[in-house]
Amino acid sequence: MIKLNQLRLNKSGQIYLPNFIRNKMKLVPGDNLFIYRENQDIILSKEGCLTENQCILSSNGTLHIPNEIRKMTNIKSSVVFNVSVQENEYKLILSPKMA
């Protein structure tokens, strides 16, 4: 697992994934990612099942975190996430940074 810099959720519920993260996860614009919650973490994965939420990587590297995921994890805009990448499983783990 690789621990990376921190990312911030913007007001519209989007998060920008820098190039080095997209490269590590082998993500390209238009990729469909599965998004789900584990405890307070948000998990983005290239593999999943149809019952999980899905989001699409935009051409500028942003992802929209669905409102229901934000509500279930009690995440507000401008939250800062600690980021970990599990390269072998193509998972990105977003852990809300506690103040």
C-alpha positions, 0 to 999 in steps of 0.5 A, a space after each residue: 500500500 502506498 500512502 500519498 498526499 492529501 486531497 480536498 473535497 470541493 463544494 460540489 462533492 468532487 475530488 481531483 485525482 492528480 496525475 500521479 494517482 491516476 497513473 498508479 491506478 492506471 486510470 484514464 478519462 471515462 473509466 468507471 469506478 465503483 465507490 463504497 464506504 468501509 467505516 468512515 473511509 471511502 473506497 474507489 475501486 476499478 472492480 466491484 459489483 453493480 449494487 455499488 455506486 459508480 462514478 466516472 473519471 472526467 477528462 480533467 481528473 475529477 470524480 464526483 462523490 455521490 451525495 448518499 455516500 457523503 451523507 452515510 459517512 457524514 462528510 461535508 464539503 472542504 473535508 481533507 482526505 488522507 489517501 492510500 493506494 492499493 496498487 495490486 487491487 486497484 483501490 484508492 482509500 480516502 480517509 477523512 482527516 480528523 481535525 
